[in-house]
Amino acid sequence: MRKGFTLIELLIVLSIISALIAVATPTGINALKQAKATNVAGNFRTLSQAVLQMLTLEPNPPTTGDIDILDYIYTQGYISNKPSGFTISYNSDKKEYIIKYMLDDIDTTRVKNIFNSLEIDSDEKLILRVPKP
């Protein structure tokens, strides 16, 4: 009697493995997209809370364009780390802070489904408006 596998047995095993990979790959990709969307939505929540805390505690919060507001809330200890891809600006006409996600690495509808207060601006970027009291 011979030892080892026949060519047919090896081909069957390879076809089963490739079928399993074909099924698992889209699921894994969707899980990664959902995780990224959840992370971005969480960062929006954290930044909006930090801006609200800054508005509550600071007598003169930064509103001018020469100050990086994201860097300011980080250095003042309102957040423990600066999330990448975000900017915070102040709109003096509407008296509101605008938190904006600048990267194109997410599905905006997934993030909006997680955090429905978000808007999509004319540049197809996610924004969150935090009004100044």
N, CA, C and O atoms as a MOPAC input file, in Angstrom:
PM7 MOZYME 1SCF
protein

 N      0.83200 1    -1.17500 1     0.00000 1
 C      0.00000 1     0.00000 1     0.00000 1
 C      0.88800 1     1.25300 1     0.00000 1
 O      1.90300 1     1.29500 1     0.69400 1
 N      0.50200 1     2.27100 1    -0.77900 1
 C      1.28700 1     3.50100 1    -0.88500 1
 C      0.91800 1     4.49000 1     0.20500 1
 O     -0.21800 1     4.52200 1     0.67900 1
 N      1.89300 1     5.29400 1     0.59200 1
 C      1.64900 1     6.33900 1     1.57600 1
 C      1.58000 1     7.68000 1     0.84800 1
 O      2.22900 1     7.86800 1    -0.18100 1
 N      0.79100 1     8.60700 1     1.38700 1
 C      0.69600 1     9.93400 1     0.78400 1
 C     -0.68500 1    10.20200 1     0.21400 1
 O     -1.59200 1     9.37500 1     0.31200 1
 N     -0.82100 1    11.37200 1    -0.38200 1
 C     -2.09700 1    11.81400 1    -0.94900 1
 C     -2.05200 1    11.71500 1    -2.45900 1
 O     -0.99500 1    11.85900 1    -3.07300 1
 N     -3.19500 1    11.46900 1    -3.04400 1
 C     -3.27600 1    11.47300 1    -4.50100 1
 C     -3.50500 1    12.90000 1    -4.97400 1
 O     -3.83900 1    13.78400 1    -4.18500 1
 N     -3.32400 1    13.10700 1    -6.23700 1
 C     -3.53200 1    14.43400 1    -6.81700 1
 C     -4.98200 1    14.87800 1    -6.65100 1
 O     -5.23100 1    16.05100 1    -6.37600 1
 N     -5.91500 1    13.99900 1    -6.80700 1
 C     -7.33800 1    14.31800 1    -6.64600 1
 C     -7.63100 1    14.77600 1    -5.22500 1
 O     -8.35200 1    15.75400 1    -5.02600 1
 N     -7.08600 1    14.08900 1    -4.24800 1
 C     -7.30600 1    14.47400 1    -2.84100 1
 C     -6.74400 1    15.86700 1    -2.56500 1
 O     -7.37700 1    16.66800 1    -1.87800 1
 N     -5.57600 1    16.15000 1    -3.09200 1
 C     -4.98200 1    17.47600 1    -2.89600 1
 C     -5.81100 1    18.56500 1    -3.57100 1
 O     -5.99800 1    19.64200 1    -3.00600 1
 N     -6.30300 1    18.29300 1    -4.76300 1
 C     -7.14400 1    19.26900 1    -5.46200 1
 C     -8.45000 1    19.52100 1    -4.72500 1
 O     -8.92100 1    20.65700 1    -4.67700 1
 N     -9.03200 1    18.49800 1    -4.15900 1
 C    -10.27000 1    18.66500 1    -3.39100 1
 C    -10.01600 1    19.52800 1    -2.15400 1
 O    -10.80600 1    20.42200 1    -1.85100 1
 N     -8.94000 1    19.27000 1    -1.45200 1
 C     -8.60600 1    20.06300 1    -0.26100 1
 C     -8.35500 1    21.52000 1    -0.64300 1
 O     -8.82200 1    22.43100 1     0.04100 1
 N     -7.62600 1    21.74100 1    -1.72600 1
 C     -7.37000 1    23.11900 1    -2.17600 1
 C     -8.64900 1    23.83000 1    -2.59300 1
 O     -8.79600 1    25.02300 1    -2.32500 1
 N     -9.56700 1    23.14200 1    -3.23200 1
 C    -10.82900 1    23.77800 1    -3.63300 1
 C    -11.67900 1    24.11600 1    -2.41300 1
 O    -12.35000 1    25.14800 1    -2.39800 1
 N    -11.66000 1    23.27600 1    -1.40500 1
 C    -12.41000 1    23.56800 1    -0.17000 1
 C    -11.81200 1    24.78600 1     0.52900 1
 O    -12.54900 1    25.66200 1     0.98200 1
 N    -10.50000 1    24.84800 1     0.61900 1
 C     -9.83800 1    25.99100 1     1.25800 1
 C    -10.13200 1    27.27400 1     0.48700 1
 O    -10.42000 1    28.30200 1     1.10000 1
 N    -10.06600 1    27.23500 1    -0.83700 1
 C    -10.33400 1    28.44500 1    -1.61400 1
 C    -11.78600 1    28.89100 1    -1.48300 1
 O    -12.06400 1    30.09000 1    -1.47900 1
 N    -12.71600 1    27.94200 1    -1.37600 1
 C    -14.12200 1    28.30600 1    -1.17100 1
 C    -14.32000 1    28.96700 1     0.19000 1
 O    -15.07900 1    29.93000 1     0.30200 1
 N    -13.65900 1    28.47000 1     1.21000 1
 C    -13.74900 1    29.07700 1     2.54000 1
 C    -13.15900 1    30.48700 1     2.55300 1
 O    -13.71200 1    31.39000 1     3.18200 1
 N    -12.05400 1    30.67000 1     1.86900 1
 C    -11.43700 1    32.00000 1     1.79200 1
 C    -12.34400 1    32.96400 1     1.04500 1
 O    -12.47000 1    34.12500 1     1.43600 1
 N    -12.98100 1    32.49500 1    -0.03100 1
 C    -13.89000 1    33.34600 1    -0.80200 1
 C    -15.08200 1    33.80200 1     0.03200 1
 O    -15.59100 1    34.90700 1    -0.15800 1
 N    -15.52200 1    32.96300 1     0.94500 1
 C    -16.64100 1    33.32900 1     1.81300 1
 C    -16.17800 1    34.25600 1     2.93700 1
 O    -16.89700 1    35.19000 1     3.29300 1
 N    -15.01200 1    34.02200 1     3.49200 1
 C    -14.54200 1    34.77000 1     4.66200 1
 C    -13.99900 1    36.15100 1     4.30900 1
 O    -14.09000 1    37.06000 1     5.13400 1
 N    -13.44800 1    36.34100 1     3.13400 1
 C    -12.82700 1    37.61500 1     2.78400 1
 C    -13.80700 1    38.78800 1     2.81200 1
 O    -13.50200 1    39.78700 1     3.46300 1
 N    -14.96800 1    38.72900 1     2.14600 1
 C    -15.89800 1    39.86800 1     2.22400 1
 C    -16.37100 1    40.15600 1     3.64300 1
 O    -16.55400 1    41.31400 1     4.01600 1
 N    -16.56600 1    39.11700 1     4.42400 1
 C    -16.98600 1    39.30400 1     5.81100 1
 C    -15.91500 1    40.04600 1     6.59800 1
 O    -16.21900 1    40.94500 1     7.38100 1
 N    -14.67500 1    39.66900 1     6.38800 1
 C    -13.57100 1    40.35100 1     7.07000 1
 C    -13.42900 1    41.78800 1     6.63700 1
 O    -13.16500 1    42.66100 1     7.46400 1
 N    -13.60000 1    42.05000 1     5.35800 1
 C    -13.49700 1    43.42500 1     4.85300 1
 C    -14.62100 1    44.27900 1     5.42700 1
 O    -14.38300 1    45.41400 1     5.83900 1
 N    -15.84900 1    43.74600 1     5.46000 1
 C    -16.96100 1    44.49900 1     6.04900 1
 C    -16.73800 1    44.76300 1     7.52800 1
 O    -17.08800 1    45.83200 1     8.02700 1
 N    -16.16400 1    43.80900 1     8.22700 1
 C    -15.88400 1    44.01100 1     9.65200 1
 C    -14.85800 1    45.12700 1     9.84600 1
 O    -14.98800 1    45.93100 1    10.77000 1
 N    -13.84900 1    45.18300 1     8.99200 1
 C    -12.86000 1    46.25500 1     9.08800 1
 C    -13.47700 1    47.61500 1     8.79000 1
 O    -13.17400 1    48.59500 1     9.47000 1
 N    -14.34500 1    47.68500 1     7.77400 1
 C    -15.01100 1    48.95000 1     7.44600 1
 C    -15.90100 1    49.40700 1     8.59200 1
 O    -15.93300 1    50.59400 1     8.92000 1
 N    -16.61800 1    48.48200 1     9.19700 1
 C    -17.49100 1    48.83300 1    10.31500 1
 C    -16.68000 1    49.27900 1    11.52300 1
 O    -17.07600 1    50.21000 1    12.22500 1
 N    -15.55600 1    48.62800 1    11.77200 1
 C    -14.69700 1    49.02200 1    12.89500 1
 C    -14.14300 1    50.42600 1    12.68200 1
 O    -14.09300 1    51.21500 1    13.62500 1
 N    -13.73000 1    50.74700 1    11.47000 1
 C    -13.20900 1    52.08300 1    11.16400 1
 C    -14.30800 1    53.12400 1    11.32700 1
 O    -14.06300 1    54.19600 1    11.88000 1
 N    -15.51600 1    52.82600 1    10.85400 1
 C    -16.63500 1    53.75900 1    10.98700 1
 C    -16.97900 1    53.98900 1    12.45900 1
 O    -17.26900 1    55.11500 1    12.86400 1
 N    -16.94800 1    52.93800 1    13.24500 1
 C    -17.21900 1    53.06100 1    14.67600 1
 C    -16.15300 1    53.90300 1    15.36600 1
 O    -16.46700 1    54.71100 1    16.24100 1
 N    -14.90800 1    53.72000 1    14.98000 1
 C    -13.80800 1    54.50300 1    15.53900 1
 C    -13.97100 1    55.98800 1    15.21300 1
 O    -13.79200 1    56.83700 1    16.08600 1
 N    -14.30600 1    56.30400 1    13.96800 1
 C    -14.47900 1    57.70600 1    13.56300 1
 C    -15.67100 1    58.32000 1    14.29700 1
 O    -15.58500 1    59.45700 1    14.76200 1
 N    -16.77700 1    57.59100 1    14.40700 1
 C    -17.94300 1    58.10200 1    15.13100 1
 C    -17.60300 1    58.34900 1    16.59900 1
 O    -18.03000 1    59.34900 1    17.17600 1
 N    -16.84600 1    57.45400 1    17.19600 1
 C    -16.41300 1    57.65100 1    18.58200 1
 C    -15.51700 1    58.87000 1    18.73900 1
 O    -15.61400 1    59.59200 1    19.73200 1
 N    -14.65200 1    59.10000 1    17.76800 1
 C    -13.79900 1    60.28700 1    17.81100 1
 C    -14.62400 1    61.56500 1    17.67900 1
 O    -14.32000 1    62.56400 1    18.33000 1
 N    -15.66100 1    61.54500 1    16.84600 1
 C    -16.55500 1    62.70000 1    16.75100 1
 C    -17.21200 1    62.98000 1    18.09600 1
 O    -17.29000 1    64.13200 1    18.52300 1
 N    -17.68300 1    61.93800 1    18.75900 1
 C    -18.31700 1    62.11300 1    20.07700 1
 C    -17.33200 1    62.67600 1    21.09600 1
 O    -17.65900 1    63.58900 1    21.85500 1
 N    -16.13100 1    62.12500 1    21.10400 1
 C    -15.11100 1    62.58500 1    22.04300 1
 C    -14.75900 1    64.04800 1    21.79500 1
 O    -14.65900 1    64.83700 1    22.73500 1
 N    -14.57300 1    64.40000 1    20.54100 1
 C    -14.20900 1    65.78700 1    20.21700 1
 C    -15.34200 1    66.75200 1    20.52600 1
 O    -15.09500 1    67.86000 1    21.00200 1
 N    -16.58700 1    66.34800 1    20.26400 1
 C    -17.69700 1    67.25400 1    20.58300 1
 C    -17.81500 1    67.46000 1    22.09200 1
 O    -18.09700 1    68.57000 1    22.54300 1
 N    -17.60200 1    66.40400 1    22.87100 1
 C    -17.62100 1    66.54700 1    24.32500 1
 C    -16.47700 1    67.43900 1    24.81200 1
 O    -16.64500 1    68.22800 1    25.74200 1
 N    -15.31200 1    67.30500 1    24.17200 1
 C    -14.16700 1    68.13400 1    24.54500 1
 C    -14.43600 1    69.60300 1    24.23100 1
 O    -14.09300 1    70.47900 1    25.02600 1
 N    -15.04500 1    69.87800 1    23.08200 1
 C    -15.37600 1    71.26800 1    22.72900 1
 C    -16.40700 1    71.82200 1    23.70600 1
 O    -16.28200 1    72.96300 1    24.15200 1
 N    -17.41700 1    71.03800 1    24.04200 1
 C    -18.41500 1    71.49700 1    25.01900 1
 C    -17.79000 1    71.75500 1    26.38700 1
 O    -18.14100 1    72.72100 1    27.06500 1
 N    -16.87300 1    70.89600 1    26.78200 1
 C    -16.18400 1    71.09500 1    28.06000 1
 C    -15.33100 1    72.35500 1    28.01200 1
 O    -15.29400 1    73.11700 1    28.97800 1
 N    -14.64500 1    72.58000 1    26.89400 1
 C    -13.84600 1    73.79000 1    26.74100 1
 C    -14.73600 1    75.02800 1    26.82100 1
 O    -14.37600 1    76.01200 1    27.46600 1
 N    -15.89700 1    74.98200 1    26.16700 1
 C    -16.80900 1    76.12800 1    26.19500 1
 C    -17.34700 1    76.38600 1    27.59600 1
 O    -17.61500 1    77.53200 1    27.96000 1
 N    -17.50500 1    75.33400 1    28.37600 1
 C    -18.00500 1    75.48300 1    29.73600 1
 C    -16.94600 1    76.04800 1    30.67200 1
 O    -17.24800 1    76.88800 1    31.52000 1
 N    -15.70500 1    75.59100 1    30.52300 1
 C    -14.65800 1    75.94200 1    31.48000 1
 C    -13.81200 1    77.15200 1    31.09900 1
 O    -13.26000 1    77.81600 1    31.97500 1
 N    -13.70500 1    77.44200 1    29.82600 1
 C    -12.83200 1    78.53400 1    29.38800 1
 C    -13.60600 1    79.85500 1    29.33400 1
 O    -14.68700 1    79.91100 1    28.74800 1
 N    -13.06100 1    80.92100 1    29.94100 1
 C    -13.74300 1    82.21500 1    29.84200 1
 C    -13.66800 1    82.79800 1    28.42200 1
 O    -14.60500 1    83.45400 1    27.96600 1
 N    -12.55600 1    82.55500 1    27.73300 1
 C    -12.38100 1    83.03500 1    26.35800 1
 C    -11.85100 1    81.89400 1    25.49000 1
 O    -10.64700 1    81.82000 1    25.24300 1
 N    -12.72400 1    81.01200 1    25.02700 1
 C    -12.24200 1    79.90500 1    24.19700 1
 C    -11.72100 1    80.42200 1    22.85600 1
 O    -12.16700 1    81.46800 1    22.38300 1
 N    -10.79100 1    79.70600 1    22.24600 1
 C    -10.22200 1    80.17600 1    20.98200 1
 C    -11.26800 1    80.19100 1    19.86700 1
 O    -12.04600 1    79.25200 1    19.70000 1
 N    -11.25600 1    81.28600 1    19.11400 1
 C    -12.18200 1    81.41500 1    17.99100 1
 C    -11.48500 1    81.89700 1    16.72200 1
 O    -12.07900 1    81.87100 1    15.64400 1
 N    -10.25000 1    82.33100 1    16.83800 1
 C     -9.56400 1    82.88200 1    15.67300 1
 C     -8.89000 1    81.78200 1    14.86700 1
 O     -8.62200 1    80.69200 1    15.37200 1
 N     -8.62600 1    82.08900 1    13.61600 1
 C     -8.03700 1    81.11500 1    12.71400 1
 C     -6.56300 1    80.85300 1    12.95200 1
 O     -6.02400 1    79.88100 1    12.42300 1
 N     -5.89300 1    81.69000 1    13.73400 1
 C     -4.46000 1    81.49300 1    13.95800 1
 C     -4.16100 1    80.45200 1    15.04300 1
 O     -2.99900 1    80.11000 1    15.26400 1
 N     -5.18600 1    79.95200 1    15.71200 1
 C     -5.00700 1    78.92800 1    16.74300 1
 C     -5.59200 1    77.61900 1    16.23600 1
 O     -6.73100 1    77.58500 1    15.77000 1
 N     -4.81400 1    76.53800 1    16.32600 1
 C     -5.30600 1    75.20600 1    15.99400 1
 C     -6.13900 1    74.72300 1    17.17800 1
 O     -5.59600 1    74.37100 1    18.22400 1
 N     -7.45800 1    74.70900 1    17.00900 1
 C     -8.36100 1    74.39900 1    18.11300 1
 C     -8.19500 1    72.95900 1    18.56700 1
 O     -8.27500 1    72.67500 1    19.76200 1
 N     -7.96600 1    72.04400 1    17.63100 1
 C     -7.74200 1    70.64600 1    18.00500 1
 C     -6.49300 1    70.51900 1    18.86900 1
 O     -6.49700 1    69.81000 1    19.87500 1
 N     -5.43100 1    71.20400 1    18.47700 1
 C     -4.20100 1    71.18600 1    19.27200 1
 C     -4.43600 1    71.85300 1    20.62900 1
 O     -3.89000 1    71.41600 1    21.64200 1
 N     -5.24000 1    72.90100 1    20.64400 1
 C     -5.53400 1    73.61100 1    21.88800 1
 C     -6.25800 1    72.70400 1    22.89300 1
 O     -5.87500 1    72.64600 1    24.06100 1
 N     -7.30700 1    71.99400 1    22.44100 1
 C     -8.02500 1    71.14600 1    23.39600 1
 C     -7.17000 1    69.96000 1    23.83700 1
 O     -7.37300 1    69.40900 1    24.91900 1
 N     -6.21600 1    69.57300 1    22.99500 1
 C     -5.28400 1    68.51300 1    23.39300 1
 C     -4.29900 1    69.02300 1    24.44400 1
 O     -4.10000 1    68.37400 1    25.47100 1
 N     -3.68800 1    70.16800 1    24.19900 1
 C     -2.68800 1    70.69300 1    25.14200 1
 C     -3.32100 1    71.13600 1    26.45900 1
 O     -2.65800 1    71.13200 1    27.49600 1
 N     -4.58800 1    71.51500 1    26.42700 1
 C     -5.26900 1    71.91100 1    27.66400 1
 C     -5.81700 1    70.71500 1    28.43400 1
 O     -6.35200 1    70.88700 1    29.52900 1
 N     -5.69500 1    69.51500 1    27.88800 1
 C     -6.08600 1    68.30600 1    28.59900 1
 C     -7.54800 1    67.90800 1    28.45100 1
 O     -8.03900 1    67.08400 1    29.22300 1
 N     -8.25000 1    68.47400 1    27.48100 1
 C     -9.64500 1    68.08700 1    27.27100 1
 C     -9.76200 1    66.72800 1    26.57400 1
 O    -10.77900 1    66.04600 1    26.70300 1
 N     -8.71600 1    66.34000 1    25.83500 1
 C     -8.63700 1    65.01400 1    25.23600 1
 C     -7.25200 1    64.45200 1    25.53700 1
 O     -6.29300 1    65.20600 1    25.70700 1
 N     -7.15100 1    63.12800 1    25.60300 1
 C     -5.86700 1    62.51300 1    25.95000 1
 C     -4.97700 1    62.24900 1    24.74400 1
 O     -3.76400 1    62.10100 1    24.89100 1
 N     -5.56700 1    62.18600 1    23.55000 1
 C     -4.76400 1    62.04600 1    22.33400 1
 C     -5.49000 1    62.71600 1    21.18300 1
 O     -6.71500 1    62.83300 1    21.19000 1
 N     -4.72000 1    63.15800 1    20.18700 1
 C     -5.30500 1    63.83500 1    19.03000 1
 C     -5.61600 1    62.79700 1    17.95800 1
 O     -4.70200 1    62.15300 1    17.44200 1
 N     -6.89000 1    62.62500 1    17.61600 1
 C     -7.20800 1    61.67900 1    16.54700 1
 C     -6.76400 1    62.23000 1    15.19300 1
 O     -6.89800 1    63.42400 1    14.92800 1
 N     -6.24200 1    61.36300 1    14.35000 1
 C     -5.75800 1    61.81700 1    13.05000 1
 C     -6.92900 1    61.99600 1    12.08300 1
 O     -7.93600 1    61.29200 1    12.15600 1
 N     -6.76400 1    62.95400 1    11.18300 1
 C     -7.76300 1    63.20300 1    10.16000 1
 C     -8.81500 1    64.22100 1    10.53200 1
 O     -9.66300 1    64.54200 1     9.70000 1
 N     -8.79800 1    64.74000 1    11.73400 1
 C     -9.81700 1    65.68000 1    12.18800 1
 C     -9.28000 1    67.10300 1    12.23500 1
 O     -8.10200 1    67.32700 1    12.51400 1
 N    -10.16000 1    68.05900 1    11.95800 1
 C     -9.87000 1    69.47400 1    12.17300 1
 C    -11.05200 1    70.08200 1    12.92300 1
 O    -12.18200 1    69.60200 1    12.83000 1
 N    -10.77000 1    71.13400 1    13.65700 1
 C    -11.83300 1    71.88100 1    14.33400 1
 C    -11.64500 1    73.34100 1    13.97300 1
 O    -10.56000 1    73.89800 1    14.14100 1
 N    -12.70500 1    73.95600 1    13.47800 1
 C    -12.65400 1    75.36800 1    13.12400 1
 C    -13.83700 1    76.08600 1    13.76600 1
 O    -14.77300 1    75.46000 1    14.26300 1
 N    -13.77100 1    77.39900 1    13.74300 1
 C    -14.84500 1    78.19300 1    14.32300 1
 C    -15.48800 1    79.02200 1    13.21900 1
 O    -14.79500 1    79.69800 1    12.45900 1
 N    -16.81300 1    78.96800 1    13.13200 1
 C    -17.56800 1    79.77600 1    12.18200 1
 C    -18.14600 1    80.95600 1    12.94200 1
 O    -19.09800 1    80.80500 1    13.70800 1
 N    -17.56800 1    82.13600 1    12.72700 1
 C    -17.99300 1    83.31000 1    13.49200 1
 C    -19.37300 1    83.80500 1    13.06600 1
 O    -20.06400 1    84.43400 1    13.86800 1
 N    -19.79200 1    83.54200 1    11.83600 1
 C    -21.11900 1    83.97900 1    11.39700 1
 C    -22.22300 1    83.24400 1    12.14800 1
 O    -23.19700 1    83.85400 1    12.58700 1
 N    -22.06400 1    81.93500 1    12.29200 1
 C    -23.07900 1    81.12600 1    12.97400 1
 C    -22.73500 1    80.85900 1    14.42800 1
 O    -23.50900 1    80.22500 1    15.14500 1
 N    -21.57800 1    81.34000 1    14.86800 1
 C    -21.11600 1    81.14900 1    16.24500 1
 C    -21.15600 1    79.66700 1    16.63200 1
 O    -21.84500 1    79.26400 1    17.57000 1
 N    -20.39000 1    78.87000 1    15.87200 1
 C    -20.34300 1    77.44200 1    16.12000 1
 C    -18.96200 1    76.90300 1    15.77100 1
 O    -18.25300 1    77.43100 1    14.91400 1
 N    -18.61300 1    75.83000 1    16.47000 1
 C    -17.38800 1    75.09500 1    16.15500 1
 C    -17.76400 1    73.97100 1    15.19400 1
 O    -18.80200 1    73.32800 1    15.35100 1
 N    -16.91500 1    73.74300 1    14.20300 1
 C    -17.17100 1    72.71200 1    13.20400 1
 C    -16.05600 1    71.67600 1    13.28100 1
 O    -14.89000 1    71.97600 1    13.02700 1
 N    -16.43500 1    70.46500 1    13.63200 1
 C    -15.49800 1    69.34000 1    13.67700 1
 C    -15.63400 1    68.61600 1    12.34400 1
 O    -16.73600 1    68.23800 1    11.94300 1
 N    -14.51100 1    68.42500 1    11.66100 1
 C    -14.54900 1    67.86800 1    10.30800 1
 C    -13.54900 1    66.72600 1    10.18400 1
 O    -12.41400 1    66.82100 1    10.65000 1
 N    -13.99400 1    65.64400 1     9.54700 1
 C    -13.10600 1    64.52100 1     9.25500 1
 C    -12.63300 1    64.67700 1     7.81900 1
 O    -13.44400 1    64.67400 1     6.89300 1
 N    -11.32400 1    64.81300 1     7.62800 1
 C    -10.76600 1    65.18500 1     6.33900 1
 C    -10.35300 1    64.00100 1     5.46200 1
 O    -10.14900 1    64.18500 1     4.26200 1
 N    -10.22400 1    62.80800 1     6.01200 1
 C     -9.72400 1    61.67900 1     5.23200 1
 C    -10.84500 1    61.01200 1     4.43700 1
 O    -12.02200 1    61.14200 1     4.77200 1
 N    -10.46200 1    60.30000 1     3.38500 1
 C    -11.41900 1    59.61000 1     2.52600 1
 C    -11.38700 1    58.09700 1     2.71600 1
 O    -11.69500 1    57.35700 1     1.78200 1
 N    -11.02600 1    57.62600 1     3.89400 1
 C    -10.84100 1    56.19600 1     4.11800 1
 C    -12.03100 1    55.50200 1     4.77100 1
 O    -11.90500 1    54.37700 1     5.25400 1
 N    -13.18300 1    56.16300 1     4.78900 1
 C    -14.35900 1    55.57800 1     5.43700 1
 C    -15.57500 1    55.69200 1     4.53500 1
 O    -15.59200 1    56.47400 1     3.58400 1
 N    -16.58000 1    54.90900 1     4.84500 1
 C    -17.87800 1    55.01200 1     4.19900 1
 C    -18.71200 1    55.96800 1     5.05500 1
 O    -19.07100 1    55.64200 1     6.18700 1
 N    -19.01600 1    57.15000 1     4.51000 1
 C    -19.69700 1    58.17700 1     5.30000 1
 C    -21.07700 1    57.72300 1     5.76900 1
 O    -21.51400 1    58.11300 1     6.85200 1
 N    -21.76600 1    56.91200 1     4.98000 1
 C    -23.08800 1    56.46400 1     5.41800 1
 C    -23.01100 1    55.52900 1     6.61500 1
 O    -23.90600 1    55.53200 1     7.46000 1
 N    -21.94500 1    54.72500 1     6.69700 1
 C    -21.77600 1    53.86400 1     7.87700 1
 C    -21.59700 1    54.71200 1     9.13600 1
 O    -22.17600 1    54.41100 1    10.18000 1
 N    -20.79600 1    55.77000 1     9.03100 1
 C    -20.55300 1    56.62400 1    10.20000 1
 C    -21.83000 1    57.37000 1    10.57800 1
 O    -22.15200 1    57.49400 1    11.75900 1
 N    -22.55500 1    57.86600 1     9.57700 1
 C    -23.82000 1    58.56000 1     9.86000 1
 C    -24.84500 1    57.63100 1    10.50000 1
 O    -25.64900 1    58.07300 1    11.32100 1
 N    -24.82800 1    56.36100 1    10.13900 1
 C    -25.75200 1    55.40400 1    10.76800 1
 C    -25.40900 1    55.18100 1    12.23300 1
 O    -26.29100 1    54.88000 1    13.03800 1
 N    -24.14300 1    55.32500 1    12.58500 1
 C    -23.72100 1    55.15400 1    13.97400 1
 C    -23.98200 1    56.42100 1    14.77900 1
 O    -24.42800 1    56.35500 1    15.92400 1
 N    -23.70200 1    57.57800 1    14.17400 1
 C    -23.82200 1    58.87000 1    14.86600 1
 C    -24.60300 1    59.79700 1    13.95500 1
 O    -24.02400 1    60.47500 1    13.10600 1
 N    -25.92500 1    59.83000 1    14.13000 1
 C    -26.78700 1    60.50300 1    13.16800 1
 C    -26.78400 1    62.02500 1    13.25200 1
 O    -27.45600 1    62.66500 1    12.44300 1
 N    -26.07100 1    62.62900 1    14.18000 1
 C    -25.97500 1    64.08500 1    14.24500 1
 C    -25.00000 1    64.64900 1    13.22500 1
 O    -24.90600 1    65.86600 1    13.06200 1
 N    -24.28200 1    63.78800 1    12.54600 1
 C    -23.29600 1    64.23000 1    11.57000 1
 C    -23.97000 1    64.69900 1    10.29000 1
 O    -25.07300 1    64.27200 1     9.94900 1
 N    -23.27100 1    65.59400 1     9.59000 1
 C    -23.72700 1    66.08000 1     8.29700 1
 C    -22.62200 1    65.81100 1     7.28700 1
 O    -21.46900 1    65.58200 1     7.65200 1
 N    -22.99000 1    65.84400 1     6.01800 1
 C    -22.01100 1    65.73400 1     4.94000 1
 C    -21.97500 1    67.08600 1     4.24500 1
 O    -23.00000 1    67.57300 1     3.76800 1
 N    -20.78000 1    67.69800 1     4.18800 1
 C    -20.66400 1    69.02800 1     3.59500 1
 C    -20.50300 1    68.94100 1     2.07700 1
 O    -20.56800 1    67.85700 1     1.49900 1
 N    -20.29700 1    70.07800 1     1.45000 1
 C    -20.19400 1    70.13700 1    -0.01900 1
 C    -18.96700 1    69.39900 1    -0.54900 1
 O    -18.94300 1    69.00600 1    -1.71500 1
 N    -17.95200 1    69.20600 1     0.28700 1
 C    -16.75000 1    68.47200 1    -0.12000 1
 C    -16.87900 1    66.97500 1     0.12700 1
 O    -15.90300 1    66.23800 1    -0.01700 1
 N    -18.09000 1    66.51100 1     0.50300 1
 C    -18.33800 1    65.10600 1     0.82000 1
 C    -17.56600 1    64.65700 1     2.06600 1
 O    -17.19700 1    63.48800 1     2.18700 1
 N    -17.32800 1    65.58500 1     2.98000 1
 C    -16.66000 1    65.27900 1     4.24400 1
 C    -17.68600 1    65.31300 1     5.36600 1
 O    -18.65700 1    66.06700 1     5.31100 1
 N    -17.46100 1    64.48900 1     6.38200 1
 C    -18.34200 1    64.46200 1     7.54800 1
 C    -18.03400 1    65.64000 1     8.45800 1
 O    -16.87100 1    65.93900 1     8.72900 1
 N    -19.07900 1    66.30600 1     8.92500 1
 C    -18.89300 1    67.41800 1     9.86200 1
 C    -19.89300 1    67.29600 1    11.00600 1
 O    -20.95100 1    66.68000 1    10.88200 1
 N    -19.51600 1    67.90500 1    12.11500 1
 C    -20.39400 1    68.00300 1    13.27500 1
 C    -20.32900 1    69.43500 1    13.77600 1
 O    -19.24400 1    69.96900 1    14.00700 1
 N    -21.47200 1    70.05000 1    13.94300 1
 C    -21.55100 1    71.44500 1    14.39000 1
 C    -21.79800 1    71.47200 1    15.90100 1
 O    -22.69700 1    70.79900 1    16.40600 1
 N    -20.99300 1    72.25500 1    16.60800 1
 C    -21.15700 1    72.42300 1    18.04400 1
 C    -21.39200 1    73.91000 1    18.28200 1
 O    -20.45300 1    74.70100 1    18.20300 1
 N    -22.64800 1    74.30800 1    18.57700 1
 C    -22.93800 1    75.73600 1    18.74500 1
 C    -22.31200 1    76.28200 1    20.02800 1
 O    -22.23200 1    75.60500 1    21.05300 1
 N    -21.87200 1    77.53600 1    19.92500 1
 C    -21.33300 1    78.22300 1    21.09200 1
 C    -22.51200 1    78.82800 1    21.85300 1
 O    -23.35000 1    79.51400 1    21.26800 1
 N    -22.57200 1    78.56700 1    23.16900 1
 C    -23.71000 1    79.11500 1    23.93800 1
 C    -23.64200 1    80.61800 1    24.07900 1
 O    -24.52100 1    81.22000 1    24.69500 1

